[in-house]
Amino acid sequence: MSVRRISKSEYKRVAERMKKIQEEQKLIVSRMRHIKYKIAILSNKGGVGKSFVTASLAGALAVNGRRVGVLDADIHGPTIHKMLGLPTGFGMPARADGTIFPVEVPPGIKLASLGLLLPEDETPIIWRGSLKTAALRELLAYVDWGELDYLLIDLPPGTGDEQLTIAQIIPDLTGFILVTIPSEVSKAIVKKAIAFANRLNKRVIGIIENMAYFRCPEGSVHYIFGKGAAEELAKEYGIEFLGRIPIDPKIREANDKGKLFFLEYPDSEAAKAFLEAAKKVIEIVEGRKLDEAEASS
């Protein structure tokens, strides 16, 4: 069997690349030391409203007095910047040394997303796995979040490159929050996300059921996609059920207008459900209950 010899130039390129990766990993460790809790929002299925849940949960945590950042790890379909009120191509400030600063939006959420760097909505990102991994590593290494209580990472659907990268290179990842809708199809697929977290020995903090029901103006409730899937999963796997988010036409209106739903309609049933979910996350992650003054602030 012939053995291929590596040329000096090839060896030098590989060595330089490995050195760069090691330097970036050191930067990641340094950045993450200033963030108390790192939570990835995961669903093995698309179309369940994961980015909407991430944006709204970030808003609810910020309203509860927490310093919050959001990292959009959905390389191919970044949308959370719009849900937080920023247009595609808005940009992110940077220094000559490569340090990038997240953009801050009300109510005090810091955001970093490739969607802020694309020239227009229609621009596709046509990258293989290695490029996606490198992009996420560089975002984590060079974005200066400052001091945060929570960093929420909005993951794309599935259990592939992006999910593995986040789980493996973020030191002391606090865990995953799962998002599902109440259909049996979604329930079955979310089980794979639970198995993914367990395989990586990462904690599942809880599960949120989005599009749980629709309440008519006269008060009748309709379970359009089914009922109780998230609670059943929570009981089956011994994880926390964080709450049900109803279907509300105002959610679509706010997202289409580039407004944070949570702030636009704070008295809505969905917004109140997110406040309760955020309260549960704080109690689970921080290990303490909010007193009435904190919960109402």
N, C-alpha and C positions, 0 to 999 in steps of 0.2 A: 504494500500500500504506500503510495507516494504521499509525502508530507509537504504541504505548501508552506513556503517560508514567507514571513511577513517582512516587507521592506522597511527600511528605517523611517521613510516618510509616513507609511501606514502606521507604524508603531507610535510615531510622534503624534499623529492625529488622534489615535485611540487614547494615548496617555493624557493629551490635553483635554479631551472630552471627559475622561474620568476625573481629572482634576477639577474641571468646571462643575461637574455633578456633585463632587464632594464639597466644594465651596458653597454651592447653592443649598445643599442639605444643612450645612452649618448655619447659613442665614435663616433657613426655615426654622430650625431649632431655636435660634435667637429670637425671631419674630414671635413664635408661638408661646414663648415664655411670658409674654406680656398679655396673653389672652387666657382667661380663666377656663372657659368651657368652649370646646370645639365640637359642634354638632352637625352631622351630615343629614340632609333630608333625602330619603331614599324611597323609590318605588320601582319595582321591576317592570311596571306597565306604564306606557305613555297615556296621556289624555286624562289623568286623574286630578289635574290641577296642582301639581307639586310646586311649581314656581309661585302660583298664587298663594298657596299655603305658606311657603317660605317667606314671602314678602309680608303677609298679614301677621304671621307669628313674630317676625322681626319688629313690626310696628307695635304689637302688643307687649313685647318684652321691653321695648324702648319706653313706652308709656308707663311701664312699671319701674322706671328709674334705672334700667340697665343700659350699659354702653354696648351697642350692638353693631356688628359688621356682617355684611353678606358677600360671600364669594360665589360668583356664578361659574360653576364648573361644567355647565352645559356648552361644550365647545361648538357643536354644530347648530344648536338652536337657542342661542341666548335671547331671553325675552324679559327677564326679571327687571332689567333697567327701565323698561317701559312701564311696568307695574309700579315702579317706585318713582315715576314721573320724569324720567330722563329719556331724551330721544337717542336713537342710534347715531353714533358718530360724535357724541357729546365730548368725548375725550377724558383723559385722566392726567392730572399734572405730574410732571416728573423732573428729577434733577439730573445733572450731567453724569453723576456716578451710577445712574441706572435705577435709583430709588423711585418708586411710583407711589403716588398718594391716592387713596380712594376718594370718591366723590361723596360728600355728605348731603343727605336729603332729610326732610322732615319725616318723623319726629326725632331726628338725631341718629339716623342709620347711615353707616359708611358702606359704600358699594364699590366693588371691583368686578368688572366684567369685560370680556372681549367685545361684547355688543357695543360698548362705549367707544371702541376703536375702529369698528367697521365703517366704511364710507356711506353705506346705505343698507336698508333692510334686505334687499335682494341679493346682497353679496354672500356667496356660499363660502364656507371654510372647508376645503377639500384636503383633509389631512389623514394620514394613516395613524395607527396607534402610537408609534414612537414620537411623532410630532405633537400629538395631543398630550402625551405624558410630559414632554419637555416644556410645553406651554404652561401646563398646570404647575409644574415644579418652579418655573420662572415667576409665575404670578405669586406663588406662596413665598418665594425667596425675596422678591424685590418690592412687593407691596408693603408699605409701612402703615400698619393699622394703628400704631400707638397702643395705648392701654385699652383693652376691651374686656367686658364681662362675658359676652357671647359672640362667637363667630358661627354663623349659619352657612353651610355650604349646600348650594342648590345643585343637586346631581341630575344628570340626564337619566332616562329610563335604562334599566338593565343592570348587569353585574359584570361589566367589562373593564376596559382600560381606565376610564375616568374614576370609576368607583374604587378599583384596586389601588390606583395611584393615591387617591385621597386617604384611603384606609391605611396604606403602608408608609407614606412619607410624612404624615402629620403626627408628631409625637404626642402621646397621651390623648388620642381622639376620645372625647367624652362618650360618644356613641351615635346611634342612628335614631332618627324619628321616621317612622314609616307612614306613607300616605296611601289610602285606598279609597275606592268608591264601593258602595254596598252590593255590587253585583257578584255573582258566584265566580265569574271569569276572573275578575280582579282579585277576589279573595284567594283563588288558587295560585295566581301568579305572585301575589305578595308573599306567599309562603316561601317562594324561592328567595326573596329578599331576606326573610328571616334566617333561612338556611345559610345564605351568604354571610350575614353578620356573625352567625354562630361559628361558621367555618373559620372565619378570621379572628375569632375570639374577641369580638367587639360587642359592646352592650347595646341592646335595643331599649331606648329610653321610653318609648311609647308609640302608639299608633293613632292617627287622626283619620276619621271617615269624612271625606269631602263629598259634596252633592248627595248628602244623606237623605234629604226629603225636600218637598216643596210645600210651603204653607200658602194657601189661597187667601185673598184679602178678607174673606168672611171667617177665616180661621181653620178651615178643614185642612188636614195634612195628607199628602200623597207621597208614597214611597216609590218613586219612579224607577229607580234602579235596583230595588230590593231593600231589604231591611236587616240590620244587625250584623253585617259581615265583620266589621272591625271589632265589635265587642266579642264575637265568637272567636276571632283570632287571638284577641287579648287573653281570653280565658284558656284557650287551648295551649298557648305558649307561655302563659304566666307573665305577660307584659302589661304595662299600664295602658288603659284606654283614655285618651286625652280629650275626646269629645267628637261631636257631630257638627259639621258645617252645612247649613241648608243651602239649597239652590236659591239664588236671588238674582233676578234680571239686572239689578244695580251693579252686581259684580262685573258682568260683561260690559256694562256702560262705563264703569270706572276704568277697567283695563283698556278698553278701546280709546278712551280719552287720555290715557297716560296718567291717571290719578291713582294714588294709593287708596284702595277701597276702604281700608280700616279707618283712614282719616276722613274720607268723604262722607261716610255714613256710620259714624260712631255709635248711633243709637239702634242700628240694625241688629237683627237676631244673630246674623253671621259674625258681626264685629264683637258682640258680647260673647259668642262662643269662643272666639280667638282669645279674648281676655281670660276666659276660664282655662283654656288650654295652656296659655302662657303661665298662668298661676300654678298649674299642675307641674309644668316643666321646671319652674323655679323651685318648687317644693321637692321634686324628685332629684334634681341635679345638685341643688345647693344644700339639700338635706334639712330644710327648715320651712315652716309655714309662714306665709305673709300675714302680718297683722292687718287689722281693718284699715288703718291709716295708709299703709303701703298699697294695699289692694285697691283703694279708692283714689290714690294720687294720680 
